[in-house]
Each structure stands twice: as structure tokens, then as C-alpha cells.
Amino acid sequence: MKVFISGGAGQIGSHVAELHLARGDQVLAIDNFDTGRRIHLPEDAKGLTFVEGTISDQALIDQLVGDFKPDVIVHTAASYKDPETGIPTC
């Protein structure tokens, strides 16, 4: 199965990615690192492709989805920081 994960370097997205990789699925993960961390994803995981970018970039998302042709899209991208101050809101 081909799985596209937004927020792939976040707490939830990285665990979803690890579960799918353990099943042998192909995973394409995107994250902009506002709250996610690259360390949450294995560097050399077989089947993992990682893209640093934002889901608000419509052209990038269209290209990634069009090229990868995922069977499933898992949306875990979120931000808990105030966009004006950068201060966590929770």
C-alpha cells in the first residue's frame, strides 16, 4: 500500500509512518518542522520518502500526490503555536 502522511515528523504522524513501514508499505511523509522533528523518523527506513514542505503549498501537494499516487492519505499535520507570536497555545 502507498501511504501519504501530512505532519509525518510530528508525534502522531511519525508513529503512523512507523506502523505502515513495519507492514512493508511505501510511505511518503511531508512536514515543515513547525512542531515536528526530523529525529522522529528513521533516517534510512526502507520504503520511506520524506519531503520538507508545507501542506499549504497547493502546487507541492498536487505534485506529490500526482507523482506518488497514494492509496491512502493520512492527515496528521497541525500546529499548536500562535502564528503571530510562535508561542504554544496549549
C-alpha positions in Angstrom: 0.0 0.0 0.0 1.1 3.6 -0.7 0.5 6.0 2.2 0.9 9.8 2.1 1.2 11.3 5.6 1.0 15.0 6.3 2.7 16.0 9.5 5.0 13.0 9.2 7.6 14.2 11.6 5.2 15.0 14.4 4.2 12.9 17.3 1.2 11.2 15.7 2.4 11.2 12.1 5.7 9.6 12.9 4.0 6.8 14.7 1.6 6.2 11.8 4.6 6.2 9.5 6.4 3.6 11.6 3.4 1.3 11.7 3.0 1.4 7.9 6.7 0.9 7.3 6.7 -2.1 9.6 3.9 -3.5 7.4 6.1 -3.1 4.4 4.1 -0.2 3.0 5.6 2.7 0.9 5.3 5.9 2.9 5.6 9.5 1.6 5.7 11.9 4.6 5.7 15.7 4.5 6.4 18.1 7.3 7.5 21.7 7.6 9.1 21.3 11.1 7.0 24.0 12.8 6.3 21.5 15.5 7.6 18.2 14.1 11.2 17.0 14.4 13.2 15.0 11.8 14.6 12.8 14.5 11.1 11.3 14.9 11.5 9.4 11.6 14.2 6.8 10.9 16.9 8.2 8.6 17.3 5.1 6.4 13.9 3.3 6.7 13.2 1.2 3.6 10.1 2.5 1.9 10.2 6.0 3.4 10.4 9.1 1.3 10.4 12.4 3.3 9.7 15.9 1.9 10.3 19.1 3.8 7.4 21.3 2.9 4.1 22.7 4.0 0.6 21.4 3.2 -0.4 24.9 2.4 1.7 24.8 -0.7 -1.1 23.6 -3.1 1.3 23.1 -6.1 3.7 20.9 -4.0 0.8 18.8 -2.6 -0.7 18.4 -6.1 2.7 17.3 -7.5 3.4 14.9 -4.6 0.0 13.2 -4.7 0.1 13.1 -8.5 3.5 11.6 -8.7 3.2 9.2 -5.7 -0.5 8.2 -6.3 -1.2 7.1 -2.7 -3.8 4.6 -1.8 -4.4 6.4 1.4 -3.8 9.9 2.7 -3.4 10.3 6.5 -3.7 13.9 7.6 -1.9 14.5 10.9 -0.5 18.0 10.3 -1.4 20.5 12.9 0.1 23.5 14.7 -0.4 24.4 18.3 1.6 27.6 18.0 0.1 31.1 17.6 1.1 32.0 14.1 1.9 35.6 15.1 3.9 35.0 18.2 5.2 31.5 17.8 4.1 30.7 21.4 2.4 27.4 22.1 -1.4 27.9 22.7 -1.9 24.6 24.6 
